[in-house]
Amino acid sequence: MNDIRYKIAEAARIAGVSASTLRLWEDHGLIEPLRTTSGQRLYDAAHIERLKRISWLRAEKGLNPAAIRESLKPQATDEPEEDGDLEDGGDIDPPIGIKLRRLRREAGKTLEAVAGATGLSVSLLSTFERTSQGLSFTALHELARHFGTTIAALNGQEQRLTRESLIRSGRWTSWPATTTGVTIQVLAEGRNQMECHRFQLAPGASSEGAYQHEGEEFIHVLSGSLEIVLDGDQFFVLQGGDSFYFESQRPHSWRNLSDGETVLLWINTPPTF
């Protein structure tokens, strides 16, 4: 479970708004941060997910605070769904949300139990299970780890063993988009010891928090600019042509610093991404 807590300036940056906007949302009853003994506001993973949802409802749906508050109200979300959406559908690979719902049910867990273990809200989990949309990259990684799997496996990358993989330029298979502004393309298909991906990050795209896992990682920036944060306090800015290696066990987060698109070559080994 991600127990990192953010100060208001960092939480505002992740949400893509100003600190004064976060205070305004608090006045409207949309968010209630934690408080230190001195009164300083702190935001945990669940708060960050809620802020992201509020920001999306305001920017994409044009909702006012009252409508956002109504939209955020908890719903009875863990009632049995029709079995039709859990069928394999022949050769069609089911969406990642349905895969996670299946894993949750096989584990005999409710949405409330998963929410408590991961720090995500029940409404966000329910929405993702139905639509495969709405979770940050970090939250999705936390869910995969909770169920003992990886994002790559959930996206079908490990379905078959291969001894070689040739992918021509521009013919990369893209993972279904689950996080705004992040496109991940497969550079080597199959169940391999190295997971090789091409990341395309839109302006403002980020991991929206830190995550960690076993293994090692290598990044090469093809174009644009990327900020990597390790251990919460070590900042590295990479420009086009730069390369970076680090151990995946270290908490790491990232964001596109460029006004345009940033494109990366990203390799993980062993396959724990």
C-alpha positions in Angstrom: 0.0 0.0 0.0 1.3 3.4 -0.9 1.5 5.4 2.3 3.3 8.5 0.8 1.7 11.8 1.9 2.0 14.9 -0.1 2.0 18.6 0.9 -0.5 20.9 -0.7 1.9 22.2 -3.4 2.8 18.7 -4.6 -0.8 17.5 -4.5 -1.8 20.5 -6.5 0.9 19.8 -9.1 -0.2 16.2 -9.5 -3.8 17.3 -9.9 -2.8 20.0 -12.4 -4.3 22.9 -10.5 -3.1 25.6 -8.0 -2.8 25.2 -4.3 -5.5 27.9 -3.9 -7.8 25.8 -6.1 -7.3 22.9 -3.6 -8.3 25.2 -0.7 -11.4 26.2 -2.7 -12.4 22.6 -3.3 -11.9 22.0 0.5 -14.3 25.0 1.2 -16.9 23.4 -1.1 -16.6 20.0 0.7 -15.1 18.2 -2.2 -11.9 17.1 -0.4 -10.9 16.8 3.2 -7.1 16.5 3.6 -5.3 15.2 6.6 -3.9 17.7 9.1 -0.7 17.7 11.1 -0.7 18.9 14.7 0.4 22.3 13.3 -2.5 22.4 10.9 -0.5 21.6 7.7 -2.5 19.9 5.0 -1.4 16.5 3.8 -2.8 14.3 1.0 -2.5 10.5 0.8 -3.0 8.2 -2.2 -6.8 8.1 -1.8 -6.8 11.9 -1.7 -4.7 12.2 -4.9 -7.1 9.8 -6.7 -10.1 11.9 -5.6 -8.3 15.2 -6.7 -7.7 13.7 -10.1 -11.3 12.7 -10.4 -12.5 16.2 -9.3 -10.1 17.8 -11.8 -11.4 15.6 -14.6 -15.0 16.3 -13.8 -14.4 20.0 -13.8 -12.2 20.2 -17.0 -13.8 17.5 -19.1 -17.4 17.5 -18.0 -17.7 21.2 -17.0 -19.4 20.4 -13.7 -19.7 23.0 -10.9 -18.8 22.1 -7.3 -22.3 21.0 -6.4 -22.5 18.7 -9.4 -19.0 17.3 -8.7 -20.0 16.6 -5.1 -23.1 14.7 -6.3 -21.0 12.8 -8.8 -18.5 11.8 -6.1 -21.2 10.3 -3.7 -20.6 6.6 -3.0 -22.9 4.3 -4.8 -23.9 0.7 -4.3 -21.2 -0.6 -6.6 -20.5 -4.1 -5.4 -23.8 -5.8 -6.4 -23.4 -8.8 -8.7 -23.0 -7.8 -12.4 -24.4 -9.9 -15.2 -22.1 -12.7 -16.0 -22.0 -11.7 -19.7 -19.3 -9.1 -19.2 -17.0 -11.8 -17.7 -17.1 -14.1 -20.6 -13.9 -14.6 -22.6 -15.6 -13.7 -25.9 -13.7 -16.3 -27.9 -10.4 -15.0 -29.0 -11.0 -11.4 -27.9 -8.9 -10.4 -24.9 -11.1 -8.8 -22.3 -10.5 -5.2 -21.1 -8.1 -4.8 -18.2 -10.9 -3.6 -16.0 -12.8 -6.9 -16.4 -9.6 -8.8 -15.8 -9.1 -7.0 -12.5 -12.7 -7.7 -11.5 -12.2 -11.4 -12.3 -9.1 -11.4 -10.2 -10.9 -9.7 -7.3 -13.8 -12.2 -7.4 -11.5 -15.2 -7.7 -9.7 -13.9 -4.6 -13.1 -13.6 -2.8 -12.6 -9.9 -2.1 -15.1 -7.0 -2.1 -14.4 -3.6 -3.6 -14.3 -2.3 0.0 -11.5 -4.8 0.9 -9.4 -3.9 -2.1 -10.0 -0.2 -1.5 -8.8 -0.6 2.1 -5.7 -2.5 1.0 -4.6 -0.2 -1.8 -5.8 3.3 -0.6 -8.0 3.8 -3.6 -11.7 4.7 -3.4 -14.5 2.2 -3.9 -16.1 4.4 -6.6 -12.8 4.7 -8.6 -12.3 0.9 -8.4 -15.8 0.2 -9.5 -15.6 2.7 -12.4 -12.3 1.2 -13.6 -13.7 -2.4 -13.5 -16.6 -1.3 -15.7 -14.8 1.1 -18.1 -11.0 0.4 -17.8 -10.6 4.2 -17.3 -9.9 6.7 -14.5 -6.9 5.3 -12.6 -3.5 6.9 -12.5 -0.5 4.9 -13.7 0.7 4.5 -10.1 -2.8 3.3 -8.9 -2.9 0.7 -11.7 0.5 -0.5 -10.7 -0.6 -0.8 -7.0 -3.7 -2.8 -8.1 -1.6 -5.2 -10.2 0.8 -5.7 -7.3 -2.1 -6.3 -4.9 -3.3 -9.2 -7.0 0.1 -10.6 -7.6 0.4 -9.7 -11.3 1.9 -7.0 -13.5 0.5 -4.4 -15.8 2.2 -6.1 -18.7 0.5 -9.4 -17.9 -2.9 -7.7 -17.5 -2.4 -6.2 -21.0 -1.7 -9.6 -22.5 2.0 -9.1 -23.2 3.0 -12.4 -21.5 0.5 -14.7 -23.3 3.1 -16.6 -25.2 6.8 -17.6 -25.2 9.0 -16.4 -28.0 12.5 -17.1 -29.1 12.7 -13.9 -31.2 10.5 -10.9 -31.9 10.8 -8.6 -34.9 8.6 -5.5 -35.0 9.0 -3.1 -37.9 9.2 0.6 -37.4 5.8 2.2 -36.6 4.1 -1.2 -36.3 4.1 -1.3 -32.5 1.2 -2.8 -30.7 -0.2 -0.2 -28.2 -1.7 -1.2 -24.8 -5.2 0.0 -24.3 -5.1 3.5 -22.9 -6.1 3.5 -19.2 -4.2 6.6 -18.1 -4.6 10.0 -19.6 -1.7 11.1 -21.8 0.3 7.9 -21.5 0.7 5.6 -24.6 2.7 2.4 -24.1 3.8 0.5 -27.2 5.4 -3.0 -27.2 8.8 -3.3 -28.7 9.4 -7.0 -28.0 6.4 -9.3 -27.9 6.1 -12.4 -25.7 7.1 -13.6 -22.3 10.6 -12.4 -22.1 13.2 -11.6 -19.4 13.2 -8.0 -20.6 10.1 -5.9 -21.1 10.8 -3.4 -23.8 8.4 -0.5 -24.4 8.1 2.8 -26.2 6.4 5.5 -24.1 4.7 8.5 -25.6 3.9 11.1 -22.9 1.6 14.0 -23.7 2.2 17.4 -22.2 1.6 17.2 -18.4 1.4 13.4 -18.4 2.9 11.8 -15.3 2.9 8.7 -13.1 0.8 10.7 -10.5 2.7 9.3 -7.6 5.6 6.9 -6.8 5.6 3.2 -7.2 8.2 0.4 -6.8 8.7 -3.3 -7.7 11.5 -5.8 -8.1 14.0 -5.5 -10.9 16.1 -2.9 -12.8 15.1 -0.3 -15.3 16.7 1.5 -18.2 15.4 4.7 -19.9 16.6 6.4 -23.1 14.9 9.6 -24.0 14.3 9.8 -27.8 12.8 13.3 -27.7 11.4 15.7 -25.2 12.2 16.1 -21.5 11.5 13.8 -18.6 11.8 14.3 -14.8 12.5 11.2 -12.7 12.2 11.3 -8.9 13.8 8.6 -6.8 13.2 8.0 -3.1 11.0 11.1 -3.0 13.9 13.5 -2.8 16.3 12.8 -5.7 15.4 14.7 -8.9 16.8 13.9 -12.4 16.0 15.8 -15.5 16.6 13.9 -18.8 16.7 15.5 -22.2 16.6 14.0 -25.7 19.6 11.6 -26.1 20.0 11.1 -22.3 19.9 7.6 -20.7 19.2 6.6 -17.1 19.4 3.3 -15.1 18.1 2.6 -11.6 16.9 -0.2 -9.4 13.2 -0.7 -9.5 12.9 -1.3 -5.7 13.5 2.4 -5.2 10.2 4.4 -5.1 10.1 6.2 -8.4 7.8 8.7 -10.2 8.1 10.6 -13.4 6.5 13.3 -15.5 6.8 15.0 -18.9 8.6 18.3 -18.5 8.3 19.3 -22.2 5.6 21.5 -23.6 5.2 18.9 -26.3 5.3 15.1 -26.5 8.1 13.2 -24.8 9.1 9.8 -26.3 11.1 7.2 -24.3 12.6 3.8 -24.8 11.9 2.0 -21.4 13.3 -1.4 -20.5 12.4 -3.4 -17.3 14.1 -6.6 -16.3 13.0 -9.1 -15.0 9.4 -8.8 -16.2 7.8 -7.1 -13.1 6.3 -4.0 -14.8 
